[in-house]
Amino acid sequence: MTNYLTYLECSRCSAIYDHESPQNLCTKCEKPLFARYDLDKIAHEWDRASLSAREASMWRYAELLPVVDTANIVSLGESMTPIIRTKRLGNMLGVDELWVKDESRLPTGSFKARGLAMAVSKAKELGLKKLAIPSAGNAATALSIYAARAGMEANIFMPKDAPAFNRNTCQLAGANVTLIDGLITDAGKIVAQRKSQEGWFDVSTLKEPYRVEGKKTMGLELAEQFDWKLPDVIIYPTGGGTGIVGMWKVFQELEEIGWIGAKRPRMISVQSAGCAPIVKAWEEGKTEAEPWQNAKTIAAGLRVPQAVGDFLILDAIRHSNGVAIAVTDAEIQEGLKTLATSEGILSCPEGAATIAGLKKLIDGKMVNRSEQIVLFNTGGYQ
Ligand SMILES: *Cc1c(COP(=O)(O)O)cnc(C)c1O
């Protein structure tokens, strides 16, 4: 299989970096690097009809993925996730075409598997052996199991009150786990301080260029599942924003290779009222977010007080005519119940936040009854 990865490019200042050595942020402006591909060549050489003969996993989109030699792929079977039509729930809420993309089926029970499977595969390709990650919970579990699968060392830093499932699974998979008295941002500072001395490669989200490439496969699957006509609205529970940024990036790539048109879904970012830096920045019309103080929410994946890709999230929302909205923990609890009772979907709190967000969009007349709406359930009930 030919690979089309050309270089890494700073998402802010467009400085170019080579992809054959490990990279983190742009050394000039400290913003995320994006993988770039030879899209003209892909457009000429790749036909989407070829997909039907490929395995139903995120790796089927190899031409738009950064692993150069597929022998380096570290996988536990990252199957495509279903889009579930939720008619009863739609009727209850007053919308005709409602879908849930159910990411809970992935290894580790959350969509963090997509990003970490990709990051660990690239780490293997680049000959890295010791990885480190600050995490709110699910990324730690995903790194631990993929590192175990690859025979690498995982160094985990996460809040001491991260979900027990995450603390236990990291330990079970043999990672070096440090529980800290603080949040993911504090964990990130420790990794940054210690990494060069310890010889760790930092796989913090968006400070490492390939997790976002894994997460963008959600957008690829969605496009394919909607027959290359994207839905009208995507409602996404946003923490570090890697998923929203990745989907937005790949929609552009898909348009450039001629597989989709110019139409984009409105990207709706949902956060918890107890940690809503993106919503605050959005409401204030800012292009970057200030760090959130005293972050607190039952949705651990949304407990991200500061995102290095804040400007990219806000950009995707703005350019898609989307919006950022906050929902309370009580509304999230209610969303869990609503999804389970109306459709039998056992979601994570983050996924339940999208239901609460949708209710607000409907109340605020920000969606039409006839629009195609996709909610992301980003993980399973634990
Ligand atoms: C990490 C996480 C999120 C937030 O994802 P981002 O793409 O980083 O914004 C949402 N839900 C769950 C279950 C998560 O683990």
The ligand as an SDF file (V2000), in Angstrom:
LIG
                    3D

 15 15  0  0  0  0  0  0  0  0999 V2000
  -11.8560   12.2070   26.2350 C   0  0  0  0  0  0  0  0  0  0  0  0
  -13.3110   12.0500   26.1920 C   0  0  0  0  0  0  0  0  0  0  0  0
  -14.1490   13.0420   25.6480 C   0  0  0  0  0  0  0  0  0  0  0  0
  -13.6110   14.3340   25.0840 C   0  0  0  0  0  0  0  0  0  0  0  0
  -12.9620   14.0840   23.8720 O   0  0  0  0  0  0  0  0  0  0  0  0
  -12.1250   15.1340   23.0610 P   0  0  0  0  0  0  0  0  0  0  0  0
  -12.1130   14.6530   21.6670 O   0  0  0  0  0  0  0  0  0  0  0  0
  -10.7540   15.1720   23.6490 O   0  0  0  0  0  0  0  0  0  0  0  0
  -12.8190   16.4530   23.2050 O   0  0  0  0  0  0  0  0  0  0  0  0
  -15.5040   12.7760   25.5640 C   0  0  0  0  0  0  0  0  0  0  0  0
  -16.0210   11.6210   26.0250 N   0  0  0  0  0  0  0  0  0  0  0  0
  -15.2630   10.6550   26.5830 C   0  0  0  0  0  0  0  0  0  0  0  0
  -15.9140    9.4080   27.0630 C   0  0  0  0  0  0  0  0  0  0  0  0
  -13.8770   10.8340   26.6710 C   0  0  0  0  0  0  0  0  0  0  0  0
  -13.1270    9.8670   27.2120 O   0  0  0  0  0  0  0  0  0  0  0  0
  1  2  1  0
  2  3  1  0
  2 14  2  0
  3  4  1  0
  3 10  2  0
  4  5  1  0
  5  6  1  0
  6  7  2  0
  6  8  1  0
  6  9  1  0
 10 11  1  0
 11 12  2  0
 12 13  1  0
 12 14  1  0
 14 15  1  0
M  END
$$$$
